[in-house]
């Protein structure tokens, strides 16, 4: 016999489970300013997904990175190869992380979310073409990557563009040809896929059958009362 009470209990649970699955993909790890020694599990569990990774010896192409990482938020990070803890990371709006600070070696930064960002993807390996960040308020000395060691020296990240590999991960510098350090870019995790038309059809059929069951249950109950 169809149990109306059981059905009325199960149906809300089904809808709640769908809502929870979307809620689980919300951003919960949104640090302000550069962060050091952060477990990768904290980042993944906080709603981020890895979209790009390579070692510091590889010449980075920013266009490739950005095509693989289309998220509205971006997180730049680095760590020793094989480690499960990020040495350094910073996150922000895509427009801030990729704000063009010009092809020069001067102390030009774009400050947002407690981070001093710099990015230039139009220069050459001889002129200030690099991508990185420092703590907001700290200075940089780009040649092409940041050679400065003042302020929060362990919160400095710099990757060469258009030549060489990476350059620094926190206090560790001169690792352009190193396979002992990795660069990872994260973006927000994608929400669960929206059901296709055929899946919506199955859902509709399920709901329809449930409603038919409810109607039959009501009719049987009325018939029993009138007999």
N, C-alpha and C positions, 0 to 999 in steps of 0.2 A: 504494500500500500504506500502511496506517495505521502511523504511526511512534509506538510506545509511548514511546520515550525522549523524543521531541519533546513529546508530550502531557504527560508527567510533568514536563517543564521549564516549559511554558507555563502550566499550571494554578496553580502557586504564584505565578507572576508576576502573574496576574490577581487573586488574592486580595491580594497585597502592594500592587498599585496602588490597590485599594479602601481599604486601610488608610492609605496615604499621603494619599489625597484627604481623609480625615477628619482626619489629623494636621495637614494644611496649614491647617486652620481653628482650630487651637489658639491660645490667647492667648500671644503671645511678647513683646508690648510692654505691660508692666504697671508703669509708673513709680510711684515713691513720692514724694509731694509734688508741688506745681505744677511744670510744665516750661515753659521758654520757647524760642521759635524752633525748633520741631519740624517737619520736612517732613511734609506730608500723606501722602506715600508711606510714611514710617516707620510712621505710624498704621495705614494700610490694610494694609501688609505685615505688621504685627504682630497681625493678627487682628481688626481693628475695621471696622465699616461705618457709613457716615453714615445717620442715621435722621431727622434734622431739621436744616433750615438756613433762616435768614432774615437780613434786614439789621436793623441796630440801630434803624431808624425804626419798625419794626413792633411793635405792642403784643403782648407774648407771653402766650399762654394755656398755663399749665403742664399742664393736663389734656390738651390737644392734643399737647403734646410727649411726655408720658409714654405716651399711647396709641400714638403712632407709634414709641416707643422702649421696647419691653417687656423689654429685656434685664436680666439680673441685675446686670450691671455697666453703669455709665454714665460717659461722658467729656464734660465741658463744655469748650468751646474757643472761641476767637475769633481773627480775623485781618482784615487789610485786604481789601476786596472784590477778588477776582481773583487774590489771592496763592496760591502753592502751599506756603507755610510758615505754620504756625499760630503766632501771636504768643504764645499762652498756652494751656495745657491742664492739667486735673487729672482723675483717674479714681478710681473707688471703687465699692464695693457700692451697689446701688440704694438700700438702706435707709439708708445713710450720706449719700449725695448728696441724698436727699429727706427727711432727718430734720428734723422740724418744730422750729425753734428759737424759735418764738413770734412774736407780732405786737408787736414793740417795737423801740425804737431802741438798746437797750443792747448791750453787748459780749457777746452770747450766741452761742456757736459749738458745733458738734459736731465733735470732732477724730477723724479716722480716716485711716489710710494717709498720714500726714504732711501732711494738709490740714485746715484749719479751715473746715468747711462751714456754710452757713446757708440756710434755705429756709422760706418761709411763704406758703401759698397760700390763706389764709382772711381776710386783711385787706383793706384798701382802699388806694387810692393815697395816702391821707393818713397812713397808719400804718406801717410797717415791712415792707411786703409785697415781698419781693425774693428773689432766688436767686443764690448766688455762692459764692466761696471766697477764702481767703487761705492763706498758708503757716502751718502749725501753729505756734503760739506767738505769732503776730502778733495785734494787736488790730484791731477794726473800729469804724467810726462810721457806723451805718446811718441814713440820712435821705433817702429811704428806702434808697437804695443807699449803699454804703460810700464815705465821703468821706475816710477816713484815708489818709495818705501815708507813714506810718512803716514801719520794718522793710523787708521785701522789697516795695517799692512796685510793682515790675514783675510781681509774682505775685498781683495782685488782679484778680478778675473779679466784676462785678455786673450783673445784669439785673433791671429792674423787673418786677413782676407786678401785674395789676389797674390798669394805667395807665402811660402813657409807653412808651418803648421800652427799649433797653438803656441802660446808663450808662457803664460803663468796661470797657476791655480793656487790662489791665496799667496802665501809667502814663497812658494816654490816657483822659481823663474828659470828661463832658459831651457824649456823642455819642448822646443819646436820639433825635435826629431825623436821624441820619446814615445815608446809604446807602453810605458809604465803608468801613464795617466790617460784618462778618458774624458771626453766632453759629452754631456747628455743634455738634450733639450726636451722639455716636457710641455704639454698643453693640456687643457681640461679634458677629462674622460668624456667620451661620447655617451649620450643617454641610450637606453635600450631602443632598438629599432621599432618604428611604428608598424603595427600589423599591416600586412598587405591586404588587398581587396579580398583574396581568397580566405585569409585568416579572419578578416572581419565577417565574412560569410559564415564561417564556422562558429564564431562567437554569437552571431545573430541566431543561427540555428539552435545553439545551445540554450540561449535565453528564451527563444520561442518555444522549445520543448518544455522548458521549465514552466513557462506561463500556461501552456496547455495542461501540464500536470496539475497546476494550481486550480485551473478551471474545473477539471474533472474532479478534483478533491472537494471543491466547493459544491458542485452539483451532487456528488454522492452524499455529502453531509446533509444537503437540503432534502434529498430524496429519503434519507433515513429518518429525518425529522417529520416528514409528511406521511410516512407509512404507518 
